[in-house]
Amino acid sequence: MTTFDTNKSSSITDPQNLPDIPDDELVERYQQLYGGLVNDTLREMGYVHQTLPNDIMPLRDQMCVAGIAFTVRGRKSTETEGEMEQRAQMLESIHPNSVVVWDTHRDDESAHWGEVMTKAAMLAGCRGAIVDGGVRDTHLVLDQNFPVFIRYRSSNGMLGRFRMTDFQKPITIGHVMIYPGDIVFADIDGAIIVPRKLAVQVLLRSEEIRGEEQVYKQWIDDGMSPEEVVKRGGYF
């Protein structure tokens, strides 16, 4: 049964006795979930501020991604010396099952992601990118079926406008602190960050709630009244 008391998680899992789940399996199982489910699970555990700003949305509605946060941070800058070398170092550090998460300090001028960066990231085993900023080469990125979540589109490249300052450091987007290794989930309803220490617990509880929801939906299909659904432990 789902609980709406943020201090009383009904998870059947003991946080002190959780199974070890390899990263490959972990992200694939998260990939089968959906945003509302992950969000409800976090709320149930008392984590109510884990969603990234609502204007970060997928390039294509059907896009969905789950993976391990690979964090990148940058600022507006006209300085160009060593900038390409820095980008290359970042791209070569991307690991399999990662999702690149860009903190741009809400830059609204440059495109921080594009076709060539997509190709390099995919080759490294990256699963997607969450960019608090812009994308360009949009049609070419879409052709690669690589999940990208952005605020806007622009033909402006970063060079001479913006530069990366560091990567694989803690970042903040909106009100959410994101650490390298956190779990990232994003779909048509936006992006969510699951703290790494909760990754397995949130996954198992989300899968449990998904099963419960199938029961509630069947009750409704069978003609049960909303009041009776709630009395029996369901919700809307």
Summary of the structure (lengths in Angstrom):
residues: 236
radius of gyration: 19.4
end to end distance: 12.8
largest distance: 67.2
contacts: 749
relative contact order: 0.22
helix: 33%
strand: 24%
